Amino acid sequence: KQLQHLTEKDYQLLKRVIYNLIYRQRALVTGAFTKTNDLCAGVVFVSDKHKTIFYFSATHEIARETGAMPLLIDTFIRENTPAHLTLDFEGSNDPQLARFYKSFGSKELHYPHYNFNKLNPLLSIAFRLVRWIKNS
């Protein structure tokens, strides 16, 4: 909960989404514990038949020192190798995080995207003007 841009409401919504995914048997929630049985790292994987998304993770400082997160990801990969799944790390703008993901043999992919504006023409012009002013 050290991420300043996430509110308590955001965490409650995340919990509801994860509980719903677990109920639908689409999520795997797993964690790593210290010798004193304290949770130090956790991860949520969301799956369908051929693809798994690294949906959410959290670590404590102890996990960073002990390599708990790499252990969780490596364990997931080893246990699911026979299934021929694609593990999608969902990208990152953080170069350190991208390098961490690449350490598992991941490949960077770029997906094309298309933006469609359904605003009326006057609002569309105003929106572009505000965006231009902010970027100037």
C-alpha positions as CSV (number, residue, x, y, z in Angstrom):
1,K,0.0,0.0,0.0
2,Q,3.0,2.3,-0.5
3,L,1.8,3.3,-4.0
4,Q,0.5,6.8,-3.5
5,H,-1.7,6.9,-6.6
6,L,-3.8,3.9,-5.4
7,T,-6.6,4.7,-2.9
8,E,-8.3,2.4,-0.4
9,K,-11.2,2.3,-2.9
10,D,-8.8,1.1,-5.6
11,Y,-7.6,-1.8,-3.4
12,Q,-11.2,-2.7,-2.5
13,L,-12.0,-2.9,-6.2
14,L,-8.9,-4.9,-6.9
15,K,-9.9,-7.4,-4.2
16,R,-13.4,-7.8,-5.6
17,V,-12.0,-8.4,-9.1
18,I,-9.5,-11.0,-7.8
19,Y,-12.2,-12.8,-5.7
20,N,-14.5,-12.9,-8.8
21,L,-11.6,-14.3,-10.9
22,I,-10.9,-17.0,-8.2
23,Y,-14.6,-17.9,-8.1
24,R,-14.6,-18.3,-11.9
25,Q,-11.4,-20.4,-11.6
26,R,-9.5,-17.9,-13.7
27,A,-7.0,-16.7,-11.1
28,L,-4.1,-18.2,-9.2
29,V,-3.0,-16.3,-6.1
30,T,0.2,-17.4,-4.6
31,G,2.7,-16.1,-2.1
32,A,6.1,-16.6,-0.5
33,F,6.6,-16.6,3.3
34,T,9.6,-16.0,5.5
35,K,11.0,-18.5,8.0
36,T,8.7,-17.0,10.6
37,N,5.7,-17.5,8.4
38,D,5.2,-13.9,7.4
39,L,3.9,-13.2,3.9
40,C,6.7,-11.3,2.1
41,A,5.6,-11.5,-1.6
42,G,2.5,-12.3,-3.5
43,V,1.3,-12.5,-7.1
44,V,-1.9,-12.9,-8.9
45,F,-1.9,-14.7,-12.3
46,V,-5.1,-14.5,-14.5
47,S,-5.5,-17.3,-17.0
48,D,-7.6,-18.5,-19.9
49,K,-6.9,-21.6,-22.0
50,H,-3.6,-20.4,-23.7
51,K,-2.5,-17.3,-21.9
52,T,-1.7,-16.2,-18.4
53,I,-1.3,-12.6,-17.4
54,F,0.9,-11.5,-14.5
55,Y,-1.9,-9.4,-13.2
56,F,-0.7,-8.0,-9.8
57,S,2.2,-8.4,-7.4
58,A,3.4,-7.0,-4.2
59,T,6.6,-7.4,-2.2
60,H,8.1,-6.5,1.1
61,E,11.7,-5.4,1.5
62,I,12.6,-8.9,2.9
63,A,11.3,-10.4,-0.4
64,R,13.7,-8.2,-2.4
65,E,16.6,-9.3,-0.3
66,T,15.7,-13.0,-0.5
67,G,14.5,-13.2,-4.2
68,A,11.0,-14.2,-3.3
69,M,9.4,-12.7,-6.4
70,P,11.7,-14.4,-8.9
71,L,11.0,-17.6,-7.0
72,L,7.3,-17.2,-7.4
73,I,7.5,-16.4,-11.1
74,D,10.0,-19.2,-11.8
75,T,7.9,-21.7,-9.9
76,F,4.8,-20.8,-11.9
77,I,6.8,-21.1,-15.2
78,R,8.2,-24.5,-14.2
79,E,4.8,-25.9,-13.1
80,N,3.1,-24.7,-16.3
81,T,5.8,-25.6,-18.9
82,P,3.9,-28.7,-20.1
83,A,0.8,-26.6,-20.7
84,H,2.5,-24.4,-23.4
85,L,1.0,-21.3,-22.0
86,T,2.0,-17.7,-22.9
87,L,2.9,-15.7,-19.8
88,D,2.2,-12.1,-20.4
89,F,4.0,-9.7,-18.1
90,E,1.8,-6.8,-19.3
91,G,4.8,-4.6,-20.1
92,S,6.3,-1.8,-18.1
93,N,7.6,1.7,-18.7
94,D,10.2,1.1,-16.0
95,P,13.4,-0.1,-17.6
96,Q,14.5,-2.0,-14.4
97,L,11.2,-3.9,-14.3
98,A,11.4,-4.6,-18.1
99,R,14.9,-6.0,-17.5
100,F,13.6,-8.2,-14.6
101,Y,10.9,-9.6,-16.9
102,K,13.4,-10.3,-19.6
103,S,15.5,-12.4,-17.2
104,F,12.8,-15.0,-17.5
105,G,13.3,-15.3,-21.2
106,S,10.4,-13.0,-22.2
107,K,10.3,-11.2,-25.5
108,E,9.1,-7.6,-26.0
109,L,6.1,-7.3,-28.2
110,H,4.4,-4.2,-29.5
111,Y,0.7,-4.3,-30.2
112,P,-0.9,-1.9,-32.6
113,H,-3.8,0.2,-31.2
114,Y,-6.5,2.4,-32.6
115,N,-8.1,5.4,-30.9
116,F,-11.6,6.3,-31.9
117,N,-13.1,9.6,-30.8
118,K,-16.9,9.6,-30.4
119,L,-17.0,13.2,-29.0
120,N,-19.0,15.7,-30.9
121,P,-16.8,17.9,-33.1
122,L,-16.8,21.0,-30.7
123,L,-15.8,18.9,-27.7
124,S,-13.2,17.1,-29.7
125,I,-11.6,20.3,-30.7
126,A,-11.7,21.6,-27.1
127,F,-10.2,18.3,-25.9
128,R,-7.3,18.5,-28.4
129,L,-6.7,22.1,-27.5
130,V,-6.4,21.3,-23.8
131,R,-4.1,18.4,-24.5
132,W,-1.9,20.6,-26.7
133,I,-1.7,23.3,-24.0
134,K,-0.7,20.7,-21.4
135,N,2.0,19.3,-23.6
136,S,3.4,22.7,-24.5
